[in-house]
Amino acid sequence: MDNVVALLGVPGLEKDLGAVEERLEKALSPDDPFLAQVAQHLARAGGKRLRPALSVAVARAAGAEVTADVVDGAVAVELVHQGSLYHDDVMDSADLRHGVESANRRWGNLVSILTGDFLLARASEMAAALGSEVAGLLAATIARMCEGQVRELADAFNPARTEESYLSSIGGKTAALWSAACRTGGLTADLPRPQIDALTAYGWSFGMAFQICDDVLDVIGTDEELGKPAGNDLMEGVYTLPVLRALADEQSGPELRSLLGGPLGLPERDKAREIVRGSDGITYAVGVADGFATEAAAALASFTGEGAEALAQMPARLVDRYRSR
């Protein structure tokens, strides 16, 4: 939590996130002790809480009070995110998440899937209590996340995947929830419609920039930085923007293409990462992320509340971390 407070630079955010954590703990405490243990596993392992932080931070940026409804909206968003992690780890056969043993590794796929379902249901329950618009928003967001994930699966191990397909996929599986987090903050803070729409645009652009940077990190980062094995996207046949750019390059493309198209062993994975790092794929992907960061900042141009300027600059600060790597 301390990391995201420093990251977003919004005054009062630490107190707000303390309230979010308390409410999240209650939401993750069903009557059944075993379900509670599994449901709390990833939440207690860590994570930046960026999505709920955005929900409360945008309310402050608009000069609104962070009420109990704003906190509950933020928790509902985080529950959607947590639920998706349980499902993602099953699909990826992941062993680690946030640096700890994944739920599917510890308790099996069936328990992990059902726990993810429980968290999505609990998110829907909380959203319904906040009104039909918030409930409809989160339901539509879950659907968009599924669409984005299916689009990604359809292109698995496909070296001919297009950048358009990639951007469409991450718009659904990632940016949709970031956008919903910001819109939920605006709705629960009862902001004017133009501000709610601006926050929605901000969240979507920020989410796009974040996912592209995250995909860059999978190529250039370490296991410790990621909290899971680096290069996992390549192993799973998910060819992200830096990889697609390297594939399109006349110099790096042929050698990289000869490695891809099917499952990789560790030596082939490491070689593929080396090729992508040696191409202009990283620089290109960071440039695309920077474009989305600029769009995000523009969406908050008229906001003057607490931390509005810091929040507007945050996507660009995130992207800047990858320029020199």
Secondary structure as a PSIPRED ss2 file (coil, helix, strand):
# PSIPRED VFORMAT (PSIPRED V4.0)

   1 M C   1.000  0.000  0.000
   2 D H   0.000  1.000  0.000
   3 N H   0.000  1.000  0.000
   4 V H   0.000  1.000  0.000
   5 V H   0.000  1.000  0.000
   6 A H   0.000  1.000  0.000
   7 L H   0.000  1.000  0.000
   8 L H   0.000  1.000  0.000
   9 G C   1.000  0.000  0.000
  10 V C   1.000  0.000  0.000
  11 P C   1.000  0.000  0.000
  12 G C   1.000  0.000  0.000
  13 L H   0.000  1.000  0.000
  14 E H   0.000  1.000  0.000
  15 K H   0.000  1.000  0.000
  16 D H   0.000  1.000  0.000
  17 L H   0.000  1.000  0.000
  18 G H   0.000  1.000  0.000
  19 A H   0.000  1.000  0.000
  20 V H   0.000  1.000  0.000
  21 E H   0.000  1.000  0.000
  22 E H   0.000  1.000  0.000
  23 R H   0.000  1.000  0.000
  24 L H   0.000  1.000  0.000
  25 E H   0.000  1.000  0.000
  26 K H   0.000  1.000  0.000
  27 A H   0.000  1.000  0.000
  28 L C   1.000  0.000  0.000
  29 S C   1.000  0.000  0.000
  30 P C   1.000  0.000  0.000
  31 D C   1.000  0.000  0.000
  32 D C   1.000  0.000  0.000
  33 P H   0.000  1.000  0.000
  34 F H   0.000  1.000  0.000
  35 L H   0.000  1.000  0.000
  36 A H   0.000  1.000  0.000
  37 Q H   0.000  1.000  0.000
  38 V H   0.000  1.000  0.000
  39 A H   0.000  1.000  0.000
  40 Q H   0.000  1.000  0.000
  41 H H   0.000  1.000  0.000
  42 L H   0.000  1.000  0.000
  43 A H   0.000  1.000  0.000
  44 R H   0.000  1.000  0.000
  45 A H   0.000  1.000  0.000
  46 G C   1.000  0.000  0.000
  47 G C   1.000  0.000  0.000
  48 K C   1.000  0.000  0.000
  49 R C   1.000  0.000  0.000
  50 L H   0.000  1.000  0.000
  51 R H   0.000  1.000  0.000
  52 P H   0.000  1.000  0.000
  53 A H   0.000  1.000  0.000
  54 L H   0.000  1.000  0.000
  55 S H   0.000  1.000  0.000
  56 V H   0.000  1.000  0.000
  57 A H   0.000  1.000  0.000
  58 V H   0.000  1.000  0.000
  59 A H   0.000  1.000  0.000
  60 R H   0.000  1.000  0.000
  61 A H   0.000  1.000  0.000
  62 A C   1.000  0.000  0.000
  63 G C   1.000  0.000  0.000
  64 A C   1.000  0.000  0.000
  65 E C   1.000  0.000  0.000
  66 V C   1.000  0.000  0.000
  67 T C   1.000  0.000  0.000
  68 A H   0.000  1.000  0.000
  69 D H   0.000  1.000  0.000
  70 V H   0.000  1.000  0.000
  71 V H   0.000  1.000  0.000
  72 D H   0.000  1.000  0.000
  73 G H   0.000  1.000  0.000
  74 A H   0.000  1.000  0.000
  75 V H   0.000  1.000  0.000
  76 A H   0.000  1.000  0.000
  77 V H   0.000  1.000  0.000
  78 E H   0.000  1.000  0.000
  79 L H   0.000  1.000  0.000
  80 V H   0.000  1.000  0.000
  81 H H   0.000  1.000  0.000
  82 Q H   0.000  1.000  0.000
  83 G H   0.000  1.000  0.000
  84 S H   0.000  1.000  0.000
  85 L H   0.000  1.000  0.000
  86 Y H   0.000  1.000  0.000
  87 H H   0.000  1.000  0.000
  88 D H   0.000  1.000  0.000
  89 D H   0.000  1.000  0.000
  90 V H   0.000  1.000  0.000
  91 M H   0.000  1.000  0.000
  92 D H   0.000  1.000  0.000
  93 S C   1.000  0.000  0.000
  94 A C   1.000  0.000  0.000
  95 D C   1.000  0.000  0.000
  96 L E   0.000  0.000  1.000
  97 R E   0.000  0.000  1.000
  98 H C   1.000  0.000  0.000
  99 G C   1.000  0.000  0.000
 100 V E   0.000  0.000  1.000
 101 E E   0.000  0.000  1.000
 102 S C   1.000  0.000  0.000
 103 A H   0.000  1.000  0.000
 104 N H   0.000  1.000  0.000
 105 R H   0.000  1.000  0.000
 106 R H   0.000  1.000  0.000
 107 W H   0.000  1.000  0.000
 108 G C   1.000  0.000  0.000
 109 N H   0.000  1.000  0.000
 110 L H   0.000  1.000  0.000
 111 V H   0.000  1.000  0.000
 112 S H   0.000  1.000  0.000
 113 I H   0.000  1.000  0.000
 114 L H   0.000  1.000  0.000
 115 T H   0.000  1.000  0.000
 116 G H   0.000  1.000  0.000
 117 D H   0.000  1.000  0.000
 118 F H   0.000  1.000  0.000
 119 L H   0.000  1.000  0.000
 120 L H   0.000  1.000  0.000
 121 A H   0.000  1.000  0.000
 122 R H   0.000  1.000  0.000
 123 A H   0.000  1.000  0.000
 124 S H   0.000  1.000  0.000
 125 E H   0.000  1.000  0.000
 126 M H   0.000  1.000  0.000
 127 A H   0.000  1.000  0.000
 128 A H   0.000  1.000  0.000
 129 A H   0.000  1.000  0.000
 130 L C   1.000  0.000  0.000
 131 G C   1.000  0.000  0.000
 132 S H   0.000  1.000  0.000
 133 E H   0.000  1.000  0.000
 134 V H   0.000  1.000  0.000
 135 A H   0.000  1.000  0.000
 136 G H   0.000  1.000  0.000
 137 L H   0.000  1.000  0.000
 138 L H   0.000  1.000  0.000
 139 A H   0.000  1.000  0.000
 140 A H   0.000  1.000  0.000
 141 T H   0.000  1.000  0.000
 142 I H   0.000  1.000  0.000
 143 A H   0.000  1.000  0.000
 144 R H   0.000  1.000  0.000
 145 M H   0.000  1.000  0.000
 146 C H   0.000  1.000  0.000
 147 E H   0.000  1.000  0.000
 148 G H   0.000  1.000  0.000
 149 Q H   0.000  1.000  0.000
 150 V H   0.000  1.000  0.000
 151 R H   0.000  1.000  0.000
 152 E H   0.000  1.000  0.000
 153 L H   0.000  1.000  0.000
 154 A H   0.000  1.000  0.000
 155 D C   1.000  0.000  0.000
 156 A C   1.000  0.000  0.000
 157 F C   1.000  0.000  0.000
 158 N C   1.000  0.000  0.000
 159 P C   1.000  0.000  0.000
 160 A C   1.000  0.000  0.000
 161 R C   1.000  0.000  0.000
 162 T C   1.000  0.000  0.000
 163 E H   0.000  1.000  0.000
 164 E H   0.000  1.000  0.000
 165 S H   0.000  1.000  0.000
 166 Y H   0.000  1.000  0.000
 167 L H   0.000  1.000  0.000
 168 S H   0.000  1.000  0.000
 169 S H   0.000  1.000  0.000
 170 I H   0.000  1.000  0.000
 171 G H   0.000  1.000  0.000
 172 G H   0.000  1.000  0.000
 173 K H   0.000  1.000  0.000
 174 T H   0.000  1.000  0.000
 175 A H   0.000  1.000  0.000
 176 A H   0.000  1.000  0.000
 177 L H   0.000  1.000  0.000
 178 W H   0.000  1.000  0.000
 179 S H   0.000  1.000  0.000
 180 A H   0.000  1.000  0.000
 181 A H   0.000  1.000  0.000
 182 C H   0.000  1.000  0.000
 183 R H   0.000  1.000  0.000
 184 T H   0.000  1.000  0.000
 185 G H   0.000  1.000  0.000
 186 G H   0.000  1.000  0.000
 187 L H   0.000  1.000  0.000
 188 T H   0.000  1.000  0.000
 189 A C   1.000  0.000  0.000
 190 D C   1.000  0.000  0.000
 191 L C   1.000  0.000  0.000
 192 P C   1.000  0.000  0.000
 193 R H   0.000  1.000  0.000
 194 P H   0.000  1.000  0.000
 195 Q H   0.000  1.000  0.000
 196 I H   0.000  1.000  0.000
 197 D H   0.000  1.000  0.000
 198 A H   0.000  1.000  0.000
 199 L H   0.000  1.000  0.000
 200 T H   0.000  1.000  0.000
 201 A H   0.000  1.000  0.000
 202 Y H   0.000  1.000  0.000
 203 G H   0.000  1.000  0.000
 204 W H   0.000  1.000  0.000
 205 S H   0.000  1.000  0.000
 206 F H   0.000  1.000  0.000
 207 G H   0.000  1.000  0.000
 208 M H   0.000  1.000  0.000
 209 A H   0.000  1.000  0.000
 210 F H   0.000  1.000  0.000
 211 Q H   0.000  1.000  0.000
 212 I H   0.000  1.000  0.000
 213 C H   0.000  1.000  0.000
 214 D H   0.000  1.000  0.000
 215 D H   0.000  1.000  0.000
 216 V H   0.000  1.000  0.000
 217 L H   0.000  1.000  0.000
 218 D H   0.000  1.000  0.000
 219 V H   0.000  1.000  0.000
 220 I H   0.000  1.000  0.000
 221 G C   1.000  0.000  0.000
 222 T C   1.000  0.000  0.000
 223 D H   0.000  1.000  0.000
 224 E H   0.000  1.000  0.000
 225 E H   0.000  1.000  0.000
 226 L H   0.000  1.000  0.000
 227 G C   1.000  0.000  0.000
 228 K C   1.000  0.000  0.000
 229 P C   1.000  0.000  0.000
 230 A C   1.000  0.000  0.000
 231 G C   1.000  0.000  0.000
 232 N H   0.000  1.000  0.000
 233 D H   0.000  1.000  0.000
 234 L H   0.000  1.000  0.000
 235 M H   0.000  1.000  0.000
 236 E C   1.000  0.000  0.000
 237 G C   1.000  0.000  0.000
 238 V C   1.000  0.000  0.000
 239 Y C   1.000  0.000  0.000
 240 T C   1.000  0.000  0.000
 241 L H   0.000  1.000  0.000
 242 P H   0.000  1.000  0.000
 243 V H   0.000  1.000  0.000
 244 L H   0.000  1.000  0.000
 245 R H   0.000  1.000  0.000
 246 A H   0.000  1.000  0.000
 247 L H   0.000  1.000  0.000
 248 A H   0.000  1.000  0.000
 249 D C   1.000  0.000  0.000
 250 E C   1.000  0.000  0.000
 251 Q C   1.000  0.000  0.000
 252 S C   1.000  0.000  0.000
 253 G H   0.000  1.000  0.000
 254 P H   0.000  1.000  0.000
 255 E H   0.000  1.000  0.000
 256 L H   0.000  1.000  0.000
 257 R H   0.000  1.000  0.000
 258 S H   0.000  1.000  0.000
 259 L H   0.000  1.000  0.000
 260 L C   1.000  0.000  0.000
 261 G C   1.000  0.000  0.000
 262 G C   1.000  0.000  0.000
 263 P C   1.000  0.000  0.000
 264 L C   1.000  0.000  0.000
 265 G C   1.000  0.000  0.000
 266 L H   0.000  1.000  0.000
 267 P H   0.000  1.000  0.000
 268 E H   0.000  1.000  0.000
 269 R H   0.000  1.000  0.000
 270 D H   0.000  1.000  0.000
 271 K H   0.000  1.000  0.000
 272 A H   0.000  1.000  0.000
 273 R H   0.000  1.000  0.000
 274 E H   0.000  1.000  0.000
 275 I H   0.000  1.000  0.000
 276 V H   0.000  1.000  0.000
 277 R H   0.000  1.000  0.000
 278 G H   0.000  1.000  0.000
 279 S C   1.000  0.000  0.000
 280 D C   1.000  0.000  0.000
 281 G H   0.000  1.000  0.000
 282 I H   0.000  1.000  0.000
 283 T H   0.000  1.000  0.000
 284 Y H   0.000  1.000  0.000
 285 A H   0.000  1.000  0.000
 286 V H   0.000  1.000  0.000
 287 G H   0.000  1.000  0.000
 288 V H   0.000  1.000  0.000
 289 A H   0.000  1.000  0.000
 290 D H   0.000  1.000  0.000
 291 G H   0.000  1.000  0.000
 292 F H   0.000  1.000  0.000
 293 A H   0.000  1.000  0.000
 294 T H   0.000  1.000  0.000
 295 E H   0.000  1.000  0.000
 296 A H   0.000  1.000  0.000
 297 A H   0.000  1.000  0.000
 298 A H   0.000  1.000  0.000
 299 A H   0.000  1.000  0.000
 300 L C   1.000  0.000  0.000
 301 A C   1.000  0.000  0.000
 302 S C   1.000  0.000  0.000
 303 F C   1.000  0.000  0.000
 304 T C   1.000  0.000  0.000
 305 G C   1.000  0.000  0.000
 306 E C   1.000  0.000  0.000
 307 G C   1.000  0.000  0.000
 308 A H   0.000  1.000  0.000
 309 E H   0.000  1.000  0.000
 310 A H   0.000  1.000  0.000
 311 L H   0.000  1.000  0.000
 312 A H   0.000  1.000  0.000
 313 Q H   0.000  1.000  0.000
 314 M H   0.000  1.000  0.000
 315 P H   0.000  1.000  0.000
 316 A H   0.000  1.000  0.000
 317 R H   0.000  1.000  0.000
 318 L H   0.000  1.000  0.000
 319 V H   0.000  1.000  0.000
 320 D H   0.000  1.000  0.000
 321 R C   1.000  0.000  0.000
 322 Y C   1.000  0.000  0.000
 323 R C   1.000  0.000  0.000
 324 S C   1.000  0.000  0.000
 325 R C   1.000  0.000  0.000
